[in-house]
Structures are given as structure tokens and as C-alpha cells.
């Protein structure tokens, strides 16, 4: 299972977004609210090891140029990917989604999905809305080949706290 969802109340993190584009898309990127906007010269900075962003958005026409950055960006989870929405001509929409709290999820080898859905300081209703949005996104991402019970259990916990089991029966109906 893999996908992304925009959390209704954000994740509580301040995400730094870098955009690599050229031409009129460079101007659109500057107006979109991205933290770092550059053309293909950003490739040289990344090759030197200067990575001061959390998400990199690239226009499809520059994907062939950043292919050589795969060994640097890949292990850090920063390589742009069309499936995650980081390779697009709709730069303004992508930056707005990421800044407003879009999170990506995928299951690990044990079938567990780990996602940060907010902070302890969030109001209770904000956390509930974020959990509902996440469970809905996981249910929508269910592959057609998956048989049997799809979601066995859901646990909510702070970073170093005990897990609290959530009753998911109301989400599955």
C-alpha cells in the first residue's frame, strides 16, 4: 500500500519545499510560496551536498537532468516521483498541498503503516479528523488483489509513549 493524503489539520511540521523549474514555471514557483526556487543550477548544489529542503518538486522536462541525483536523493527519500505528486507542471497546487500538511505513506515489510498525524498539542477533534482522513486514504489505496480482512488494527501513540488501540469498525462500514 502506498499513497499520500492531505491532512485536514496539517501534520504540525514546517516543511521546506524546493522547486526546480525553468521558463515561466520558475516564475509560477516563486509566486507559489516555495522556500527555494531555482533552475537546473540546483543540481550542482545538490551534487556538492547542499540539501536544505524536505521536499523537492520538479517539472517533468527536468527529470532527465536530475536522474544523476538518484544516488544522493534516493536514500534520503527526496527523489521526486510522479506517483507522489512531486513531478508535475502544476507547481502551485503541489506546493500548496505539501505546505498544508500532505503526508506520504507506505507499508513496511510487515504490512505496518507508520505515519505522523499531528502533535500532542493538537485539539482532540483535529487529531480525530486527521486519523479519519488517514484511514480513509488507506482504505482507498487497497489493491484489488487484497483478500480477507484489510485493516486488522490501528494504534495511536506519541513518539515514545504507549500505543492506544483505536476501534476501526466505524471506519470500515
N, C-alpha and C positions, 0 to 999 in steps of 0.2 A: 504494500500500500504506500502510495506516495502522492503528495499534493501540497496545496497551500490554501490558506484561508485568511481573510481579513477579520481580525477580532473586533467586535463591536466597540469595545472599550480600550483597545490597544493592548500591548504587552507590558507597558511600563518602561520599556527600554528606549533610549535615544539612539536611533540608527543613523550612521553616517553613510550617505549614498554618493557614489561616484558615477558619473555618466561619461562614456566615451562615444563621441559622435563627430560628424563633420557636416559642413554646409549649414543649411537652415535649421537642421536638427540640433546643432550646437547652441543656437540662439534659443530654441524652444527649451533645451535643457537648462540654460541659465535662468529662464523665467519660471521653471517648474519648482524651484526650491531645493535643488540638489546641492550637496555640500561641496563637491568637487566636480568641475566640468572642464574637460579637456578633449582635445582631438587625439590622433594617433601618437602624439608625443608622450602620452601617459604610459604607453608600452615600455618606453625606455626607463621611466621612473620605477615601474614595477620590476623590471629586469635588475635594477640596481638595489632592489629590496625595500623601496619606499611604498609601503602599503598602509595608508591611513584612512581606510574606509571599511565598512562592514558589508556592503553590497555593491556590486559593480553591474551597471546596466550598459549594454552595448547595442548599437544598431546592427542589423543583420549584415550590412555591407562591410562592416569592420571585423566580422567574426573570423575571416580567413587570416587577418593580421594578428589576432590575439591567440591563435592556435598554439603559437610557440610559448605562450604563458601557461599552458596546461600543467606543466611540472611544478610551477610556483603556486598558481592559484588553486589547482585541483585539491591538493592535500589540505588546504585551509578551508575548503568548501566555498570558495569565492568565484569559481569559474562560472561565467554566465551560461545559461541554459534556456532554450526556448520553452521547455516544459515548465520551468519555474517562473516564466514571465520576465526574465532578465535580458532576453534578446528580443527587442521589439522596436518598431518605429513609433509606437505610442508612448513616448518618453514621459510626458507629463502625467499620464494615467498611472504608469508604473511607479514613478517617484512618489506620487500621492498615496498609492496603496501601501508601499513599503513604509513610508513615514507614518501612516495612520495605524500601523500595527499588523501588517501581514506577516504570518509565520508559516514556515515550510515544515512539513512533517514527513517522516517515512519510518517504516517499521525496521527494527533491528533484526538480527538473525534469529532471535527468539520470538519474533512476532509482536514485540512490545513497541508502542509509540510513545516517545518521550517528548513533551512539548512544554515550554514555559507559557502559561496562560495569564499571567498577571503578577502582581506583587501582594504581599501580605497587607499592605496599607490600602488596597482597593476596597471599596464598599462591597458588601456581600452580594448585592444584586448585579454588580459589574462582573464579579467572578462567575456567578451563575450564568450570565449571558455569554461570557467567553467560553465556558465549559460546554454549553448547549451548542454554540457555533462550531466548536471543535468536533464534538461527537457527530453532528450533522455532516460535517465535511468528511469525516472518516467513513460514515455510512455511504455517502455519495461516491466515495472513491473505491467502494467494494468491487473487486474484479468479478466478472460474471462466472468465472470458474470456481469461486469460493463456495464451498458447500458446508452445510451444518451451521452451528451457532457462530456468528461472525464476531461479535464482541462478547468476550467471556466475563471481563470485569474491568472496572475503572477505579483507579485510586488517585486521590489528590493529596499532594504533600508540599510542604515548604522544602527548600533546598536540603537542609539537614534534619528535617523533622520526620515524625512518623507518618505513614500513609493512612489516609482515611478512605474507606471504600464508599463509592457513590453507587446508588441504585440506578441502573440504566434502563430499567424496564419501561419507564415513561418515554424515553427517547426512541426505543425500538418499536413502539406501537404507531 
